[in-house]
Amino acid sequence: MHEMLQQAVSNAEAMGPAVLLQGMQIERPIDVVKATALTAHDKRTILAAWASDFYAVDSKPLFRHIPGTPESVSLDEVQAALQELDRRYGF
């Protein structure tokens, strides 16, 4: 049982916020904002994680890439999606 739990945690760590995106086509940060299957708080969690330094691209610190997305995006694009989320949901 402990090994199964440890494996689940390792998988979640490797996938990062993409664990919340399973089965969804997410390519850009705005796709997260538009996703109808996610709560506003899940969207904020995903976008905040996407913006974190943890997902910074080596040698391109102003770009982010999360597992499960096809390419890196600019930090500005992630921040714009967060602003749009705030506008839509009044955060």
Secondary structure, 3 states (H helix, E strand, C coil): CHHHHHHHHHHHHHHHHHHHHCCCCCCCHHHHHHCCCCCHHHHHHHHHHHHCHHHEECCEEEEECCCCCCCCEEHHHHHHHHHHHHHHHCC
